[in-house]
Amino acid sequence: MKLTINSNVWNYREGTLYCEDVSLDLIARKVGTPVYVYSYRHLVDRLREVQAAWRGRRHLVCFSLKSNSCRAVARALIDQGAGIDVVSGGELYRALRAGASPATIVFAGVGKTEPEIADALRAGILFFTVESIPELYLINQVAGGMGKIAPVALRVTPDVDPKTHKYITTGKAENKFGLDPEASMSFYRRCRELLWISPVGIHMHIGSQILRTGPYREGVEKLIGLVRKLKREGISLKYLDIGGGMGISYRDEEPPSARDYADALAPLLKGLRITLILEPGRFLTGNAGVMLVRVIRVKKKAKRNFIIVDGAMNDLIRPALYQAYHQIVPVRCREAKKLRADVVGPICETGDLLGSSRPLPEPEAGDFLAVMSAGAYGYVMSSNYNSRPRSAEVMVRGEKYRVVRRRETYQDLVRGERLPDFILSGQ
């Protein structure tokens, strides 16, 4: 079976799919399914690729935790020099628990609350990415109450179309994020009027799964123009945050490399004394992970065939939510006639689909399949829909593997629930 993703950590050996030097058949049998499996080597190699592309310029790679919040994944990257990009108080808590230095954490998101802002100020993060004027005033208010200066960077919406799925396009004027470039000068002037605010940077994030360098170049050109205007007004910024969104190969895409992005943007940055912040997520984690599932049965109908597996849309929602493609392959290859079938889960929704009309060697009940490229926006977007316990997570390094998140139990499903007294009393 030929794998479509470009990663040397996933390979077949004598007909069995491996992650690094560990058989996925072994993991599926020992840990059970569904289960997410992550390659340590892929994570580290991809981070080093980004870091090497920007060697020679001051930069900080802040891993986008929303792509994969597993603490083992975050720690593997932190140990190699990564900072963390968070978008909630929960992600801030996770980042700190994973060992991130607060001085390498940036905090984005349109809906920061007062407690979240206070927690971030208490921790001493690098800066807040501010998305609106009311948010700026709230940060100033909270910072004043704590007697702390809040470092901020404005998120500018450069009105760039990254040509990606509409749900993951974030840099156009009609999106909910950031402020238009025309409003940015007014924002920074207001910063100077606020006692507890320090404007230290400027930020953009134009979308996710971007497969061309052009949109980045267009957005960065606009940001640099603003940086220079601000400097003429006496506001010198320390950080230029260009966000994340660099795409990966799921099927037959040919995304730019980290070096391609750097080569496209570096000429724009000449003469600019500013630290570059990058926020890759999917680029680091997407092809670092797979989801293993077990075949429950094969169901053949007059107009459609179905391979029913124990993984479902609650485990991996991308195909249902975005109509996203993930290659699906057998963990163990054997001689069998090809069957074209939908790979579906047990959830009571027609949209519970992992792959549509896939030609696969006809499996038998108990066989394992691997859903590739599942390291980003996989477990992190999972749910307990249909009261299904969430899966386990495993990390592989060389010949070793470890369970880094245990499988949920039925008891976990009802933990925290209480019956009210007016039901218990029968009145």
C-alpha atoms as one frame of an Amber mdcrd trajectory, in Angstrom:
protein
   0.000   0.000   0.000   1.445   3.374  -0.981   1.276   6.205   1.531   0.467
   9.638   0.100   1.962  11.717   2.913   5.533  12.930   2.762   7.040  11.649
   6.013   9.680   9.006   6.577   8.413   8.016  10.026   5.449   6.060   8.598
   6.390   3.037   6.509   5.454  -0.536   5.729   7.791  -3.321   6.792   6.971
  -6.790   5.528   3.363  -5.730   5.036   2.836  -4.090   8.450   2.601  -0.323
   8.986   5.122   1.144  11.423   5.519   4.429  13.267   9.261   4.942  13.538
  10.362   1.477  14.777   7.110   0.362  16.402   4.446  -1.758  14.713   1.039
  -0.074  14.677  -0.519  -3.525  14.808   1.207  -4.023  18.164  -0.070  -0.694
  19.511  -3.628  -1.372  18.346  -3.648  -4.783  20.030  -2.011  -3.686  23.275
  -3.707  -0.296  23.754  -6.988  -0.888  21.926  -8.811   1.258  19.396  -9.614
   3.915  18.491  -6.226   5.324  19.430  -4.142   8.280  18.265  -0.449   7.588
  17.691   2.148  10.394  17.413   5.722  10.286  16.179   8.197  12.146  18.370
  10.726  12.263  15.540   8.335  13.875  13.088   7.418  16.587  15.613  11.024
  17.454  16.359  12.147  17.299  12.729   9.393  19.666  11.601  10.139  22.170
  14.360  13.831  22.113  13.478  12.916  22.681   9.831  11.113  25.905  10.752
  13.863  27.035  13.101  16.560  26.367  10.492  14.648  28.296   7.824  14.854
  31.448   9.955  18.363  30.983  11.308  20.160  34.312  11.200  17.082  36.347
  12.152  15.737  36.795  15.665  12.666  34.598  15.858  10.506  32.504  18.154
   8.422  29.548  16.987   5.279  29.398  19.131   3.527  26.062  18.651  -0.213
  26.545  18.134  -1.641  24.450  20.953  -5.126  24.426  19.453  -3.883  22.028
  16.770  -2.963  19.372  19.335  -3.207  19.977  23.077  -1.589  16.704  24.195
   0.902  17.592  26.915   3.489  15.105  25.611   3.332  16.722  22.150   3.726
  20.204  23.599   6.589  19.134  25.869   8.472  17.474  23.019   8.416  20.799
  21.159   9.097  22.971  24.219  12.228  20.928  24.952  13.465  21.847  21.458
  13.016  25.574  22.016   9.403  26.200  21.019   7.128  28.705  22.672   3.348
  28.258  22.765   0.447  30.085  21.113  -2.700  29.811  23.259  -6.282  30.970
  22.727  -7.929  30.265  26.094  -7.305  30.071  29.801  -7.409  26.293  29.544
  -4.696  26.290  26.902  -2.615  28.653  29.047  -2.962  26.193  31.930  -1.960
  23.305  29.658   1.038  25.190  28.277   2.340  25.961  31.767   1.741  22.366
  32.900   3.723  21.180  29.872   6.685  23.273  31.020   6.477  26.299  28.740
   8.222  29.436  29.950   5.579  32.172  30.348   7.919  34.545  28.512   7.459
  32.404  25.377   3.629  32.277  25.459   1.434  34.482  23.273  -2.309  34.688
  23.956  -4.760  35.199  21.058  -8.540  34.819  20.690 -11.502  37.162  20.258
 -13.249  36.342  23.536 -10.722  36.631  26.355 -12.438  36.950  29.722 -11.373
  38.905  32.786 -10.215  35.768  34.692  -8.231  34.579  31.651  -6.536  37.964
  31.295  -5.694  38.002  34.998  -4.212  34.493  34.839  -2.042  35.462  31.866
  -0.807  38.642  33.564  -0.062  36.702  36.726   1.939  34.171  34.721   3.905
  36.873  32.872   3.239  35.971  29.214   5.116  37.518  26.287   2.078  39.424
  25.000  -1.663  39.422  24.367  -2.859  39.480  20.776  -5.664  42.029  21.040
  -8.637  41.700  18.699 -10.766  44.786  19.506 -10.824  48.151  21.252 -13.189
  46.930  24.033 -10.784  44.062  24.703  -7.896  46.550  24.933  -9.794  48.546
  27.559 -10.619  45.406  29.539  -6.969  44.320  29.560  -5.984  47.810  30.756
  -8.607  47.638  33.510  -7.534  44.189  34.726  -3.846  45.101  34.537  -4.465
  48.287  36.507  -6.273  46.361  39.226  -3.253  44.077  39.517  -0.645  46.807
  39.223   0.905  45.139  36.166   1.811  46.419  32.705   0.130  44.371  29.959
   2.183  43.832  26.775  -0.063  43.782  23.697   0.058  43.256  19.948  -2.820
  44.216  17.668  -4.219  41.522  15.415  -4.605  43.133  12.019  -6.987  41.631
   9.469  -5.100  42.356   6.243  -8.021  41.313   3.979  -5.992  38.579   2.317
  -7.701  35.555   0.770  -5.588  32.450   1.515  -7.704  30.247  -0.807  -8.524
  27.671   1.840 -11.755  26.286   3.348 -14.159  29.081   4.348 -14.325  27.817
   7.939 -10.549  28.199   8.386 -10.114  31.504   6.567  -9.385  34.132   9.222
  -7.681  37.092   7.522 -10.455  38.576   5.389 -12.309  41.763   6.252 -15.586
  39.911   6.879 -14.061  37.468   9.398 -14.621  37.971  13.133 -10.930  38.361
  13.928  -8.809  41.463  14.472  -9.152  45.038  13.203  -8.859  46.434   9.700
  -5.524  48.091   8.799  -7.258  51.482   8.669  -8.160  51.192  12.365  -4.732
  50.072  13.496  -3.120  53.510  13.825  -5.966  54.641  16.059  -5.526  51.475
  18.159  -1.841  52.154  18.845  -2.528  55.826  19.603  -5.045  54.700  22.201
  -2.428  52.358  23.673  -0.256  55.388  24.438  -3.125  56.905  26.406  -3.622
  53.850  28.612  -1.541  53.671  31.786  -1.285  49.879  32.025  -0.729  48.979
  28.378   2.568  48.514  26.541   2.289  48.065  22.740   5.065  45.634  21.831
   3.979  43.941  18.616   1.697  43.503  15.640   0.060  40.268  14.525  -1.788
  38.594  11.678  -3.217  35.136  11.125  -4.829  34.723   7.727  -6.050  31.131
   7.888  -5.149  27.475   8.026  -3.963  24.826   5.547  -2.479  27.501   3.252
  -0.677  26.043   0.247   0.880  29.167  -1.312   3.392  31.731  -0.054   1.711
  34.622  -1.867  -0.987  35.333   0.748   1.675  35.481   3.479   3.768  37.881
   1.448   0.759  40.120   0.807  -0.202  40.157   4.479   3.339  40.767   5.750
   3.797  43.664   3.321   0.761  45.348   4.883   2.011  44.734   8.415   5.471
  46.076   7.652   3.916  49.222   6.197   2.104  49.736   9.494   5.267  49.055
  11.515   7.071  51.816   9.638   4.195  54.270  10.034   4.106  53.591  13.758
   7.838  54.144  14.063   7.449  57.577  12.477   4.965  58.366  15.248   7.418
  57.248  17.912   5.953  53.793  18.510   8.648  51.159  18.039   7.456  47.558
  18.082   9.564  44.575  19.160   7.595  41.716  17.569   6.146  40.949  14.163
   3.850  37.929  14.524   2.890  36.387  11.171   0.730  33.635  12.660   0.556
  30.081  11.418  -1.502  28.230   8.842   1.272  26.667   6.755  -0.270  23.746
   4.910   0.633  20.059   4.758   0.022  17.198   2.351  -3.064  15.105   3.058
  -3.484  13.626  -0.393  -1.684  15.046  -3.417  -1.011  18.616  -2.270   2.484
  20.023  -2.755   2.766  22.594   0.043   5.702  24.990   0.328   8.460  24.044
   2.739   9.441  26.151   5.728  12.396  27.353   3.639  10.039  28.390   0.832
   8.065  30.553   3.246  11.234  32.089   4.652  12.658  32.807   1.188   9.407
  34.530   0.181   9.281  36.744   3.275  12.915  37.421   4.160  13.443  40.138
   1.494  10.548  42.116   3.001  12.193  42.085   6.428  15.579  43.500   5.416
  16.573  46.445   7.545  13.765  45.794  10.010  15.031  45.338  13.566  12.228
  43.251  14.931  11.790  39.728  16.311   9.704  37.441  14.148   7.050  35.259
  15.814   5.694  32.226  13.951   2.745  30.120  15.119   2.766  26.794  13.252
   0.378  24.094  14.410  -0.757  21.709  11.694   2.644  22.108   9.970   4.266
  20.482  13.014   1.626  17.997  14.113  -0.588  17.115  11.134   1.488  14.320
   9.648   2.965  13.423  13.026  -0.155  11.478  13.955  -2.566   8.759  12.816
  -5.769   7.370  14.265  -6.005   3.591  14.424  -9.452   2.004  14.207 -10.769
  -1.576  14.214 -13.132  -2.944  11.585 -16.414  -4.000  13.208 -17.995  -5.393
  10.050 -18.381  -4.915   6.306 -21.895  -4.084   5.137 -22.810  -4.418   1.464
 -25.902  -2.775  -0.011 -27.206  -2.588  -3.551 -25.915   0.932  -4.153 -23.177
   1.367  -1.545 -20.718  -0.614   0.528 -19.699   0.303   4.057 -16.719  -0.567
   6.213 -17.965   0.057   9.749 -15.177   0.833  12.214 -14.998   1.671  15.910
 -13.682   5.203  15.307 -16.227   7.883  14.488 -16.914  11.557  13.896 -16.725
  12.179  17.637 -13.094  10.968  17.476 -12.111  12.723  14.222 -14.582  15.367
  13.068 -12.602  16.896  10.189 -14.167  14.773   7.419 -17.693  15.587   8.638
 -17.033  19.253   9.439 -14.751  20.284   6.567 -15.278  17.439   4.082 -11.572
  16.882   4.685  -9.669  14.014   3.093  -7.558  11.609   5.168  -5.894   8.647
   3.518  -7.080   5.381   5.052  -4.846   2.305   4.795  -4.713  -1.191   6.272
  -2.323  -1.638   9.182  -1.502  -5.124   7.894  -1.571  -5.784   4.172  -2.861
  -9.107   2.921  -4.107 -10.498  -0.362  -7.738  -9.543  -0.845  -9.926  -8.242
  -3.630 -10.472  -4.483  -3.714 -13.732  -3.198  -2.292 -14.928   0.361  -2.899
 -16.684   1.440   0.253 -17.413   4.282   2.645 -15.465   4.024   5.900 -17.972
   4.971   8.600 -18.328   4.923  12.369 -21.116   3.719  14.693 -22.605   7.175
  15.404 -26.253   7.721  14.482 -25.557  10.421  11.887 -25.325  10.047   8.118
 -22.394  12.454   8.304 -20.409  10.016  10.476 -17.920   9.431   7.699 -14.130
   9.012   7.803 -13.697   8.345   4.096 -16.013   8.242   1.100 -15.868   5.670
  -1.702 -12.403   4.353  -0.831 -10.893   1.425  -2.764  -9.378  -0.828  -0.096
  -8.432  -4.494   0.128 -11.662  -5.950   1.527 -11.099  -6.152   5.289 -12.400
  -8.671   7.782 -13.895  -7.970  11.189 -11.058  -7.299  13.633  -8.666  -5.856
  11.065  -7.051  -2.515  11.878  -7.051   0.545   9.614  -4.929   3.688   9.951
  -6.464   7.090   9.287  -3.434   9.111   8.246  -2.546  12.791   8.806  -4.614
  12.917  11.996  -2.117  14.674  14.284  -3.742  18.114  13.966  -7.330  18.927
  14.897  -7.984  15.283  15.735  -8.248  14.327  19.394  -8.276  18.001  20.336
 -11.679  18.418  18.592 -13.126  15.116  19.809 -16.265  14.837  21.916 -18.417
  12.389  23.860 -21.286  12.474  21.363 -23.461   9.332  21.585 -21.835   8.867
  25.040 -18.684   7.508  23.491 -15.563   7.637  25.698 -12.722   9.500  24.035
  -9.774   7.543  22.719  -6.309   6.984  24.124  -3.189   8.752  22.836   0.233
   7.169  22.353   3.644   8.653  21.563   6.384   6.711  19.795  10.102   7.447
  19.950  12.329   5.004  18.143  11.569   1.508  19.425   9.571   2.740  22.434
   5.932   3.718  22.803   4.021   5.084  25.763   0.360   5.830  26.475   0.357
   9.605  27.037  -3.393   9.896  27.630  -5.465   6.983  28.936  -8.708   5.987
  27.275 -11.813   7.412  28.923 -14.186   5.055  30.741 -17.953   5.034  31.127
 -17.380   6.386  34.628 -15.599   9.397  33.083 -18.749  10.135  31.064 -20.863
  10.801  34.164 -18.163  12.225  36.424 -19.329  15.634  37.567 -23.038  14.960
  36.970 -25.525  15.272  39.836 -29.249  14.529  40.164 -31.208  17.487  41.577
 -32.996  17.076  44.866 -36.434  17.651  43.284 -35.957  14.462  41.243 -34.479
  12.429  44.101 -37.241  13.482  46.486 -39.966  12.499  44.024 -41.816  15.794
  44.593
